[in-house]
Structures are given as structure tokens and as C-alpha cells.
């Protein structure tokens, strides 16, 4: 395999682990040990923050990274998945690393993986290890790490966090993390390291509270979501709390995360107020629709997962409660981690809950669906929401960036 190009090797490991999700620590520990030994890499930053949770962990990581950079600290950020290009997963001060930096880091992971006996990390593990290499070589002072899934068996747990943070905890990826919310909480709180602080958004579920409290003990700091606060308000409060406790002079800072922040790309299409939502599970779908004041058209797609029925029920419930009900256009994702759910099946699920109440249609091709969504929105006040799959957002954004002649790296930089 040594003579394979990097792209060929990445394709090889994707085929080796076709589901991408293959939880376990044996591979990551073995390859990381080889990387440390072979390339002299130890702790990746002076201070490391790990963030887990069902929803909002990526947004919080972006805010923390932006705040850290605003305080003059060279900051590395690892998140997943990417929207348009792989380098988005690894950022220095909000900017995706250059392709040659990415390739160099991936090459080191490959060399370590192909030592005898060979060990094949998953695609996620490979990009995470590349991030650790890149952070060390770029001399980052702070590393912000978003967990991939869960925590206890997630590759990112090899980072010994100086500070751990939990966002919301709800039912998602139950086929991997557990059949109850308590089991899922146990998986996620495992990112906490005894003796280091754990900041957690206080959940309503008393069993989840108990599990987190028992794990963290005196290290635990609760952040309570006040009645009038949105989840985004709570994440801003957590970011300010972290800044204050670490002695950063700047404790309040606005952050725009491309493809996720509410107003990103709002004016890209003439006459359209465009919003992207990465919501993909019951809690986040309901929350984002409730927090969107005006929406006339929702463009929606999902990849296959266990919580599809519950997600569509949340979608239907949130729309039913609105005085003015948006039109729904269901489409299909071309390049998702898993196969796209058929648009007609999503529509059937929706109407099984509230037949005849919500106007919807299916357009399989996501490009055609987006164009139709824009035209439909223009007949009203121009409010369009794209949601249900991060891969759908990536496809739409890629088309817009290309058609407008925008610089992709600049466009995808967190600021």
C-alpha cells in the first residue's frame, strides 16, 4: 500500500469501514502511539477542551474557538462532518488548513497505520488523528475538540481534556449509544476526566442529571437554560463562563460558523432570506423551527437513521403549531454518509401524522429541489429554510459558492 496516493488510501479506508461509524479505541490508541513515537508528538496543546452532546456541540466548539482566537491564542478546532471539503474538519484560528498541510498530516497517519502489523483506522479516526498532528505542527496553544459520537468509545477521548463540556442530551444514534436517554448520557459524560472541570447544560430529565452528577462529582458546574433563553443563548453563556474562568480579557464575542449560524448566507440569493439548519434529530428539528420566526418554505432531506419516524413527527408537530404553515419540499441527498431516505417516504411519514394539514411535494434531485424552493419562496416574503441533513446543506452551499465565484476557504472560515 505504500505506493498508493493519499486519495487512494482514504478511499481504501472508507471501503474498509463502509459505515464510517465503528466505535472502539483499539485502532486509535495503536496508531496514535505509533505517531507519538515516530514523529515525537505528545500533548497537542497547552490546554485542551472537549465538547460532547446530542445537539449544539459543533456550534459551541466554533464559539469557543472564535473566542479563544479573539484573545490572541493560536487555536486549533476539530469538528465533523465537513460541508464541502475535508480541510474544514481541521481549522487554525477558524480557517480551514491548507491542502498541503492536510496532506502532510494524513501522510503521517498513513505511515503509522501501515507499520507492521498494519492497522486501518476509520475515516473519522484518520481525520481526527490528522488534526492532532496538524495542531502540534502548527503550535496551537488551545485545542477545541468536538466528539464524533457519544464519548466513551469515541476516538476523540484519547485527548485528555483539561475542560469537558456537555450540551444537550437526547435520543439520537440509539443503535450505537443505547436505547434509553440514561444510557446515552453515560456514554457522553465519559469525556470527563476526574479532577478537571465539567461544564454541563442542565437537563430537565432527572435521571440524566443524576448520571452526570455521579460521574463528575465536585468537578461539575451546571449551566441552567433560563425560560426566555434559546439554546444559542446558553452556548454563548457557556463560552463567556469559560473565558472568565480562564482569565481571558475578551469574554463576549460574536461568531459566525458557515453553514450553521442562523444568518450565514442570508443574502446569497436575491430576494430570498436563506437560512441553513443542521438539525437532524427530533429535539433539534423542533427547536430550530420554533426559533425561526418566519419561514414560508422548508427544503428537507434525511439520511437513514433509527430516529427518522420521531424526527418527522417533530417536524410535523412544529409546523402544525405555526399560525402560517410553511410549504415543505422533500428531496434526497446525493453524497451522505449513509443512503438518503426516499423523499416520497418522508412525505408519507409526515402526512401519516397530520393528513391534509401541511402542503408538501417531492423533488428527488436536490439541485432542482433548491431552485423550486427559491421560486416558491419568492411568491411570498422569500423566507427559505434548508434542514434535515448536513449533507444537503453542503450540496446547496457548494453550488452557491461555485455559481457566485466565491473563494471556498474564505467563505468557510469561522469569524
C-alpha positions as CSV (number, residue, x, y, z in Angstrom):
1,X,0.0,0.0,0.0
2,X,3.0,2.3,0.4
3,X,2.9,3.4,-3.2
4,X,-0.8,4.5,-3.1
5,X,-1.7,8.1,-3.3
6,X,-3.3,9.8,-0.3
7,X,-6.6,9.9,-2.1
8,X,-6.4,6.2,-2.9
9,X,-5.6,5.4,0.7
10,X,-8.5,7.5,2.0
11,X,-10.8,5.6,-0.4
12,X,-9.3,2.3,0.8
13,X,-10.1,3.1,4.5
14,X,-13.6,4.2,3.6
15,X,-14.2,0.8,1.9
16,X,-12.5,-1.0,4.8
17,X,-15.1,0.7,7.2
18,X,-18.0,1.4,4.9
19,X,-20.3,2.6,7.7
20,X,-17.7,5.1,9.0
21,X,-19.2,4.5,12.4
22,X,-17.1,1.7,14.0
23,X,-16.8,2.6,17.7
24,X,-13.8,1.3,19.7
25,X,-10.5,2.5,21.0
26,X,-8.0,-0.2,20.0
27,X,-7.3,1.2,16.5
28,X,-7.0,4.8,17.5
29,X,-4.7,4.0,20.5
30,X,-2.4,1.9,18.5
31,X,-2.0,4.3,15.6
32,X,-1.7,7.3,18.0
33,X,1.0,5.6,20.0
34,X,3.0,5.0,16.8
35,X,2.6,8.6,15.7
36,X,3.8,9.9,19.0
37,X,6.8,7.6,18.9
38,X,7.7,8.1,15.3
39,X,7.2,11.8,15.0
40,X,7.8,13.0,18.5
41,X,4.3,14.3,19.2
42,X,3.0,14.4,22.7
43,X,0.4,16.8,24.1
44,X,-1.2,18.7,21.2
45,X,-1.8,22.0,23.0
46,X,-1.2,23.8,26.3
47,X,-4.9,23.5,27.1
48,X,-7.5,21.1,25.6
49,X,-11.3,21.4,25.6
50,X,-13.6,18.5,24.6
51,X,-17.3,19.0,23.9
52,X,-19.9,16.3,23.7
53,X,-23.7,16.3,23.4
54,X,-26.6,15.4,21.1
55,X,-27.1,18.9,19.7
56,X,-25.1,22.1,19.6
57,X,-21.7,20.7,20.3
58,X,-20.3,21.9,17.0
59,X,-21.8,25.4,17.4
60,X,-20.3,25.7,20.9
61,X,-16.9,24.5,19.7
62,X,-17.0,27.2,17.0
63,X,-17.9,29.8,19.6
64,X,-15.1,28.7,21.9
65,X,-12.6,28.6,19.1
66,X,-13.6,32.1,17.9
67,X,-13.4,33.5,21.5
68,X,-10.0,31.9,22.1
69,X,-8.6,33.4,18.9
70,X,-10.1,36.8,19.8
71,X,-8.0,36.6,23.0
72,X,-4.8,36.2,20.9
73,X,-4.4,32.5,21.5
74,X,-3.5,30.3,18.5
75,X,-6.4,27.9,18.5
76,X,-7.0,24.6,16.7
77,X,-10.5,23.3,16.1
78,X,-11.6,19.9,15.1
79,X,-15.2,19.3,14.0
80,X,-17.1,16.8,11.8
81,X,-18.6,16.2,9.3
82,X,-17.4,18.7,6.7
83,X,-19.8,20.5,4.4
84,X,-17.8,21.0,1.2
85,X,-14.2,19.9,1.6
86,X,-12.2,17.8,4.0
87,X,-10.0,20.5,5.3
88,X,-12.9,22.1,7.1
89,X,-12.6,19.5,9.8
90,X,-9.3,21.0,10.9
91,X,-9.0,24.7,11.5
92,X,-6.4,27.1,12.9
93,X,-8.0,30.3,14.2
94,X,-11.2,29.5,12.4
95,X,-9.6,29.0,9.0
96,X,-9.5,25.5,7.3
97,X,-5.9,24.4,7.0
98,X,-4.3,24.4,3.6
99,X,-4.4,21.3,1.4
100,X,-0.6,20.7,1.7
101,X,-0.9,20.9,5.5
102,X,-3.7,18.5,5.5
103,X,-2.0,16.1,3.1
104,X,1.2,16.2,5.2
105,X,-0.8,15.3,8.4
106,X,-2.7,12.5,6.6
107,X,0.6,11.1,5.3
108,X,1.9,10.8,8.8
109,X,-1.2,8.9,9.9
110,X,-0.8,6.6,6.9
111,X,2.8,5.9,7.7
112,X,1.9,5.0,11.3
113,X,-1.0,2.9,10.2
114,X,1.0,0.8,7.7
115,X,3.7,-0.2,10.2
116,X,3.7,-3.9,10.9
117,X,1.2,-5.2,11.9
118,X,-0.9,-2.8,9.7
119,X,-3.8,-1.1,11.4
120,X,-6.7,0.5,9.5
121,X,-8.4,3.4,11.3
122,X,-11.8,4.5,10.2
123,X,-12.2,7.6,8.0
124,X,-13.3,9.7,11.1
125,X,-10.3,8.4,13.2
126,X,-7.9,9.2,10.3
127,X,-9.1,12.8,10.0
128,X,-9.1,13.2,13.8
129,X,-5.5,11.9,14.1
130,X,-4.5,14.2,11.2
131,X,-6.0,17.1,13.2
132,X,-3.8,16.2,16.2
133,X,-0.7,16.1,14.0
134,X,-1.6,19.4,12.4
135,X,-2.3,21.1,15.7
136,X,1.1,20.1,17.1
137,X,3.0,21.1,14.0
138,X,1.2,24.5,13.9
139,X,2.0,25.1,17.5
140,X,-1.6,25.7,18.7
141,X,-2.0,27.0,22.3
142,X,-5.6,25.9,22.7
143,X,-7.3,22.8,21.1
144,X,-11.1,22.6,20.9
145,X,-12.3,19.1,20.1
146,X,-15.9,18.1,19.1
147,X,-16.6,14.5,19.8
148,X,-17.8,12.4,16.9
149,X,-20.5,10.2,18.6
150,X,-21.1,9.5,22.2
151,X,-17.8,9.9,24.2
152,X,-16.7,6.7,26.0
153,X,-15.7,4.8,22.8
154,X,-15.3,7.8,20.5
155,X,-11.8,8.4,19.1
156,X,-11.6,11.9,20.5
157,X,-11.4,10.6,24.0
158,X,-7.7,10.0,23.6
159,X,-7.4,13.8,24.1
160,X,-7.1,14.2,27.9
161,X,-9.3,17.2,28.3
162,X,-8.4,19.9,30.7
163,X,-12.0,21.0,30.4
164,X,-15.0,19.0,29.3
165,X,-18.4,20.4,28.3
166,X,-21.8,18.8,27.7
167,X,-24.5,20.4,25.6
168,X,-28.0,18.8,25.3
169,X,-28.6,15.1,25.7
170,X,-31.5,13.5,23.9
171,X,-32.3,10.4,21.8
172,X,-30.1,10.1,18.8
173,X,-27.9,7.4,17.3
174,X,-29.6,5.0,19.7
175,X,-28.4,2.0,17.6
176,X,-24.9,2.8,18.8
177,X,-25.2,4.6,22.1
178,X,-28.1,2.9,23.9
179,X,-31.9,2.5,24.0
180,X,-32.6,5.0,26.8
181,X,-31.6,8.6,27.4
182,X,-29.8,7.5,30.5
183,X,-27.6,5.1,28.6
184,X,-26.8,7.8,26.1
185,X,-25.9,10.3,28.9
186,X,-23.5,7.7,30.4
187,X,-21.7,7.4,27.0
188,X,-21.4,11.2,26.6
189,X,-20.3,12.2,30.2
190,X,-17.4,9.7,29.8
191,X,-15.4,12.6,28.2
192,X,-14.9,14.0,31.7
193,X,-11.5,13.4,33.3
194,X,-11.5,13.2,37.1
195,X,-10.0,16.4,38.7
196,X,-10.8,18.5,35.6
197,X,-13.9,20.7,35.4
198,X,-17.1,19.6,33.6
199,X,-19.5,22.3,32.5
200,X,-22.9,20.9,31.6
201,X,-26.1,22.4,30.3
202,X,-28.6,21.3,33.0
203,X,-31.0,18.8,31.5
204,X,-34.7,18.5,32.5
205,X,-34.5,14.7,32.8
206,X,-33.7,13.9,36.5
207,X,-32.1,10.6,35.6
208,X,-29.7,12.3,33.2
209,X,-28.9,14.9,36.0
210,X,-28.2,12.1,38.4
211,X,-25.9,10.2,36.0
212,X,-23.9,13.4,35.2
213,X,-23.6,14.4,38.8
214,X,-22.4,10.9,39.9
215,X,-19.8,10.8,37.2
216,X,-18.4,14.4,37.7
217,X,-18.9,14.9,41.4
218,X,-17.3,18.1,42.7
219,X,-15.9,18.9,39.2
220,X,-19.4,19.6,37.9
221,X,-20.6,23.1,37.0
222,X,-24.3,23.3,35.9
223,X,-25.4,26.0,33.4
224,X,-29.2,26.5,33.5
225,X,-31.2,27.4,30.5
226,X,-33.5,30.3,31.6
227,X,-37.1,30.4,30.4
228,X,-36.6,33.1,27.8
229,X,-33.2,31.9,26.6
230,X,-32.6,29.9,23.4
231,X,-30.1,27.1,23.2
232,X,-27.8,29.5,21.4
233,X,-28.0,32.0,24.3
234,X,-27.0,29.2,26.6
235,X,-24.0,28.3,24.5
236,X,-22.9,32.0,24.5
237,X,-23.2,31.9,28.3
238,X,-21.0,28.8,28.5
239,X,-18.4,30.4,26.2
240,X,-18.3,33.6,28.4
241,X,-18.1,31.4,31.5
242,X,-15.1,29.5,30.1
243,X,-13.4,32.8,29.1
244,X,-13.9,34.3,32.5
245,X,-12.6,31.3,34.4
246,X,-9.6,31.0,32.1
247,X,-8.8,34.7,32.7
248,X,-9.3,35.8,29.1
249,X,-9.7,39.6,28.8
250,X,-12.3,39.2,26.0
251,X,-15.4,37.4,27.4
252,X,-18.1,38.3,24.8
253,X,-17.5,37.7,21.1
254,X,-19.9,37.2,18.1
255,X,-19.2,34.2,16.0
256,X,-20.4,33.2,12.5
257,X,-20.0,29.5,11.6
258,X,-20.5,28.9,7.9
259,X,-23.5,26.7,7.2
260,X,-24.6,26.5,10.8
261,X,-25.0,30.0,12.2
262,X,-28.6,31.4,11.7
263,X,-27.8,34.4,9.5
264,X,-24.9,32.9,7.4
265,X,-25.7,33.2,3.7
266,X,-29.0,35.0,4.3
267,X,-28.5,37.4,1.4
268,X,-26.8,35.0,-1.1
269,X,-29.9,34.7,-3.2
270,X,-31.6,37.9,-4.4
271,X,-35.0,38.3,-2.9
272,X,-34.5,35.3,-0.5
273,X,-33.9,35.2,3.2
274,X,-32.0,32.0,3.2
275,X,-31.3,30.0,6.4
276,X,-29.4,26.8,7.0
277,X,-30.1,24.5,9.9
278,X,-28.0,21.4,10.7
279,X,-30.9,20.0,12.7
280,X,-31.2,16.3,12.1
281,X,-32.9,14.7,15.1
282,X,-36.2,15.2,16.9
283,X,-35.0,17.7,19.5
284,X,-33.0,19.9,17.1
285,X,-35.7,19.9,14.4
286,X,-38.4,21.1,16.7
287,X,-36.1,23.6,18.4
288,X,-34.8,25.2,15.1
289,X,-38.3,25.5,13.6
290,X,-39.6,27.1,16.8
291,X,-36.7,29.6,16.8
292,X,-37.2,30.6,13.1
293,X,-39.6,33.5,13.3
294,X,-40.7,33.5,9.6
295,X,-40.4,30.6,7.2
296,X,-42.5,30.0,4.0
297,X,-40.7,27.1,2.5
298,X,-38.7,24.3,4.1
299,X,-36.4,22.2,1.9
300,X,-35.9,18.9,3.8
301,X,-33.8,15.7,3.4
302,X,-32.5,13.0,5.8
303,X,-30.1,10.1,5.7
304,X,-31.1,6.7,7.1
305,X,-31.1,6.5,10.9
306,X,-33.2,4.9,13.6
307,X,-34.9,8.1,14.7
308,X,-36.4,9.0,11.3
309,X,-40.1,8.5,12.4
310,X,-39.6,10.6,15.6
311,X,-37.8,13.3,13.6
312,X,-40.6,13.6,11.1
313,X,-43.1,13.6,13.9
314,X,-41.2,16.6,15.5
315,X,-41.2,18.3,12.1
316,X,-44.9,17.8,11.7
317,X,-45.7,19.0,15.3
318,X,-43.5,22.1,14.9
319,X,-45.2,23.1,11.6
320,X,-48.7,22.3,12.9
321,X,-48.3,24.8,15.8
322,X,-47.4,27.7,13.5
323,X,-50.1,30.1,12.5
324,X,-48.8,30.4,9.0
325,X,-47.7,26.9,7.9
326,X,-44.7,26.7,5.5
327,X,-44.7,24.6,2.4
328,X,-42.5,21.5,2.5
329,X,-40.3,20.2,-0.3
330,X,-38.7,16.8,0.3
331,X,-35.6,15.9,-1.6
332,X,-32.7,13.4,-1.4
333,X,-29.1,13.7,-0.5
334,X,-26.5,12.6,-3.2
335,X,-23.4,12.2,-1.1
336,X,-24.4,11.4,2.5
337,X,-22.5,9.1,5.0
338,X,-25.5,6.8,4.7
339,X,-28.1,6.4,1.9
340,X,-30.7,9.2,1.7
341,X,-34.2,8.3,2.8
342,X,-36.5,8.4,-0.2
343,X,-38.4,11.7,-0.5
344,X,-41.7,10.0,-1.0
345,X,-41.3,8.0,2.2
346,X,-40.5,11.2,4.2
347,X,-43.7,12.7,2.8
348,X,-45.8,9.7,3.7
349,X,-44.5,9.8,7.2
350,X,-45.3,13.5,7.5
351,X,-48.9,13.0,6.3
352,X,-49.5,10.0,8.5
353,X,-49.4,12.3,11.4
354,X,-51.5,15.2,10.1
355,X,-53.1,14.3,6.7
356,X,-54.0,17.3,4.6
357,X,-52.8,20.0,7.0
358,X,-49.3,20.6,5.6
359,X,-48.6,21.3,1.9
360,X,-45.8,19.2,0.6
361,X,-44.2,17.8,-2.5
362,X,-41.2,15.7,-3.6
363,X,-38.4,16.6,-5.9
364,X,-35.7,13.9,-5.8
365,X,-32.8,15.9,-7.3
366,X,-31.5,18.3,-4.6
367,X,-30.4,21.0,-7.2
368,X,-33.8,21.1,-8.8
369,X,-35.5,21.0,-5.4
370,X,-33.5,24.0,-4.3
371,X,-34.4,26.0,-7.4
372,X,-38.1,25.2,-6.9
373,X,-37.8,26.1,-3.2
374,X,-36.4,29.5,-4.2
375,X,-39.1,30.1,-6.7
376,X,-41.8,29.1,-4.3
377,X,-40.4,31.3,-1.5
378,X,-40.3,34.3,-3.9
379,X,-44.1,34.1,-4.3
380,X,-44.3,35.1,-0.6
381,X,-41.9,37.0,1.5
382,X,-38.8,35.0,0.5
383,X,-38.1,33.0,3.7
384,X,-36.4,29.7,2.9
385,X,-35.1,27.1,5.5
386,X,-32.8,24.3,4.4
387,X,-32.6,21.5,7.0
388,X,-32.7,17.8,7.9
389,X,-29.2,16.8,6.8
390,X,-25.8,18.5,7.0
391,X,-25.0,16.8,3.6
392,X,-27.9,18.6,2.0
393,X,-26.6,21.9,3.3
394,X,-23.2,21.1,1.9
395,X,-24.6,20.3,-1.5
396,X,-26.6,23.5,-1.7
397,X,-23.7,25.7,-0.3
398,X,-21.2,24.1,-2.8
399,X,-23.5,25.1,-5.7
400,X,-24.0,28.6,-4.5
401,X,-20.2,29.2,-3.8
402,X,-19.4,27.9,-7.3
403,X,-22.1,29.9,-9.1
404,X,-21.1,33.1,-7.2
405,X,-17.4,32.6,-7.8
406,X,-16.6,32.8,-4.1
407,X,-13.4,31.7,-2.5
408,X,-14.3,28.4,-0.8
409,X,-11.6,28.7,2.0
410,X,-12.5,32.3,2.8
411,X,-16.3,31.5,2.7
412,X,-15.9,28.6,5.1
413,X,-13.7,30.4,7.6
414,X,-15.3,30.9,11.1
415,X,-15.2,34.6,12.0
